[in-house]
Amino acid sequence: MPKAITAAVLIAVTGIPAVAAPVTDWKQIDAALASIPTGAGVPLKKRLANCKIVVHRDTSWMETRSTAWPEYGAGPGQTVLRIMMDMPPVPKQPGPAGMAPNPPALNVPGIWILDHGKATPLSAWASALQNRPVPLGYDSSKNC
């Protein structure tokens, strides 16, 4: 089978869109994070730092679409921003002696659609980070 046909079949079977590759340049992602306002009154970039949330630079990306992307609800010209985060554990609550500490939440996605300067959160944590005022959590453990 010729290489062009093989590539077309692979794209059709895997569902990989035939558009430009996602941007993984951290400067562009960092600028996007700095442009998203939050309910805490600070940009998202600062809120992530204040909450001690670790963003995985190696698996975070953004992509401006030339065609629709139904999986994310993005239309042509809109940008999908996806960051992967590790959330610090909530403090151990009073309970039986010997109870293990709470584990951190690892590899949590934060997904936004960016369109003409407006960020629309798509994932639960993206919505919480962008829209919830201080405290982020239900107690003072996430007073950020």
C-alpha positions in Angstrom: 0.0 0.0 0.0 1.5 3.4 -0.9 2.7 5.5 2.0 0.2 8.3 1.4 -2.8 5.9 1.5 -1.4 4.2 4.6 -1.1 7.6 6.3 -4.7 8.5 5.3 -6.0 5.2 6.6 -4.1 5.7 9.9 -5.6 9.1 10.4 -9.1 7.9 9.6 -8.8 4.9 11.9 -7.1 6.7 14.8 -9.2 9.8 14.6 -6.1 12.0 14.7 -7.2 15.3 13.0 -5.3 16.5 10.0 -4.3 19.9 11.4 -1.2 21.4 12.9 0.4 19.7 15.9 -0.4 21.1 19.4 1.9 23.8 20.8 4.0 22.6 23.6 6.2 25.7 23.9 5.9 26.6 27.6 6.2 30.3 26.9 2.9 30.3 25.0 1.1 28.1 27.5 2.4 30.2 30.4 1.2 33.4 28.7 -2.3 31.8 28.2 -2.4 30.8 31.9 -1.4 34.3 32.9 -4.3 35.7 30.8 -7.1 33.7 32.4 -8.8 35.6 35.3 -9.9 33.7 38.4 -12.4 34.0 41.2 -9.5 34.7 43.5 -8.8 38.0 41.8 -5.5 36.8 40.5 -4.5 35.3 37.1 -4.7 31.5 36.8 -0.9 31.3 36.7 -0.6 33.0 40.1 -3.4 30.9 41.6 -1.8 27.7 40.5 1.4 28.8 42.3 -0.5 30.0 45.4 -2.3 26.7 45.7 1.0 24.7 45.2 -0.5 23.0 42.2 2.2 21.4 40.0 1.7 21.7 36.3 3.3 19.1 34.1 5.0 21.0 31.4 5.9 17.9 29.4 2.2 16.8 29.0 0.5 20.2 28.8 -0.4 21.7 25.4 -2.5 24.1 23.5 -3.8 24.1 19.9 -5.6 26.6 17.8 -8.0 24.8 15.5 -8.4 25.3 11.8 -11.3 22.9 11.8 -13.9 21.9 14.5 -12.9 19.6 17.3 -16.1 18.0 18.6 -14.4 16.1 21.4 -13.7 19.5 23.1 -16.5 21.5 21.6 -14.0 23.7 19.9 -14.8 25.5 16.6 -12.4 26.8 13.9 -10.2 29.6 15.2 -10.7 28.5 18.9 -7.8 27.4 21.0 -7.9 24.3 23.3 -5.6 24.6 26.3 -5.0 21.4 28.3 -2.7 21.3 31.3 -2.0 18.3 33.5 -1.7 19.0 37.2 -0.8 17.4 40.5 -3.0 18.7 43.4 -1.5 18.7 46.9 -3.3 16.4 49.3 -5.9 17.8 51.6 -4.9 17.7 55.3 -5.6 14.6 57.2 -9.0 14.9 59.0 -9.4 13.7 62.6 -10.1 10.0 62.6 -8.8 6.7 63.9 -5.2 6.6 65.0 -2.8 5.1 62.4 -4.9 6.4 59.5 -2.8 7.0 56.4 -2.4 10.6 55.2 -4.5 11.7 52.2 -2.7 11.1 48.9 -2.3 13.9 46.3 -4.5 13.9 43.2 -2.1 13.2 40.3 -2.4 13.9 36.6 -5.6 15.9 36.9 -6.6 17.6 33.6 -7.5 21.3 33.4 -9.1 22.1 30.0 -10.2 25.4 28.6 -11.4 26.8 25.3 -9.8 30.2 24.5 -11.7 32.3 22.1 -11.0 36.0 21.5 -9.6 36.6 25.0 -12.3 34.7 26.8 -11.5 31.4 28.6 -14.3 28.8 29.0 -13.4 26.0 31.4 -14.4 22.5 30.3 -13.1 20.3 33.1 -14.2 20.3 36.7 -10.8 21.5 38.0 -10.6 24.2 35.3 -14.0 25.5 36.4 -13.0 25.4 40.1 -9.7 27.2 39.5 -11.2 29.8 37.3 -14.6 30.5 39.0 -14.4 29.6 42.7 -13.4 32.4 45.0 -11.0 31.9 47.9 -10.9 29.4 49.5 -10.6 27.0 46.7 -11.6 24.1 48.9 -14.2 23.7 51.5 -11.9 24.6 54.4 -8.8 26.7 55.0 -6.5 23.9 53.6 -6.9 25.5 50.1 -6.9 29.1 51.2 -5.7 30.3 47.8 
